[in-house]
Amino acid sequence: MGRMSDYQIDQMETPIMDKCPECDGEGIVYYEVARPQSFTRDIGYLEEVSQVCENCSGDGQVVRICEGCPMPVTLGMGHDAEYCEECENGDC
């Protein structure tokens, strides 16, 4: 096949990646944990803890999912597309 055919096939198979909404593209989620001073006193402090984002597995990006079905939206539909090729054609 020619280069253009290979390019078009690649665009139809490559999913669009969006910034992860859970970690804002950082790949790490921060949250606070209450740490007591002792068992007999109710005074303590809040410690900020970080962990790898479970939604994107630390990549900071997630696959854009079609609004009409659970299929990924590919680059062949354009960067602003919200529907997969099957839903756009009415086949889904």
C-alpha angles and dihedrals in degrees: 000000000000128000094255092053091050090048093051093048090049091052092050092053101041113091121222112250122215131191111271111256093209098058101017090241096304096108091223127089120209124205138162125248122195110234114194120217093224141332093262098047126062093209120103142125141258116249121201110227128187132204137171112277110256093202095063100017090238096304095109091224135087131192115261108243123211115255091222101047139003094265123116120253111239132213089248088076093054133262094277096048119127098181132060122243094259094053091045091055093044094246096116 
